[in-house]
Amino acid sequence: MMIAQAERIATTAFVGFDGYRGPLFFSCVPLIMFFMTLSPSVLHDTILSGCKFKSEFELELISRIAVPDAQVSIKESFPGVSVLSIRFD
């Protein structure tokens, strides 16, 4: 909905950011957070937050549904961020 509304208002493009969901996130970040806080609830919350991130395929699919005629580009950025760029024609 946000992307579709952005096409109506924006003049040239939409840029969005999401956490990068990949094996590195699920193997490292929850353990690092647990050892930093020693709290099982933080471990649980970190894993749940990671599950809410979208894969590059999902981001592209959502974008193409919202604005089928736009140019969609998705790049992984450091540290662990997906950058979604949509150019409206």
N, C-alpha and C positions, 0 to 999 in steps of 0.2 A: 504494500500500500504506500509506504514511504517513497519508494522508487517511482512508482506511477505518478504520485503527486508531485515529485520533484521534476518530472518531465514537463508537467503543466506549468510550473513556475520558473524553473531554471532556464537560462538562455543557451548554455552549451553543454554542461556536464554535471554529473553527480559523482561524488567520491565518498566511499564508505570504508570503514575499518572494522575488522572482526579478528578475534584471536585465531591463530593458525592451529587447526586441529590436525595433529599428526602424531606419529609414534614417539617423537622426542618429548612432546608435552606430557603424554600419559606415562612415560617411563621415568621422567626426571622431576618435573615440576611438583607433583604431589609429594614426593619423598623429600625434596628440598624444603617445601613448606612445613612438612611434618617435623623435620629435624630442627627447623628454625623456631617452631612454636611448641613442639612436643604435645600437640593437642590433636587427638583423633578427629575432633569435629572440623578442624581446619583441613585435614586430609580429605575428609568426606566432602566438604564444600568445594575444595579445589577440583576434585574429580567431577562433581556435578557441574561446575562452571565450564570445565573443558568439554563436557558432553553437549553443552549448549552452543559451542562454536560450530560454524558451518564449514564443510569441506569446500574446496575450490569448485568442485562439480556442483554442489548444492547452491553456492552463491551464483554461479553462472545460470543455473536452471531458474532460480528465483528471478534473476534479472531479465532473462529472456521471456519469462511469463509476463512480467510487469511492463516491459517495453520491448516488444519483439523486433522492432526495426532499428534499435540502437546498437552501437559498437561497444562490446563488453570486453574488458580486460581485467584479469586478476593476477596479482603478483604476490609472492611471499616476500615479506620484508622482515628485517631484523628488528627487534627480537620477538619472534613468534607472532607476527601480525600478518593478516591477509589484507591487501589493499584492493578494493573493488573500484574500478573506474568505468563509468558509462558515459559515452559521448552521444548526445542527441543529434540527429541529422535533420 
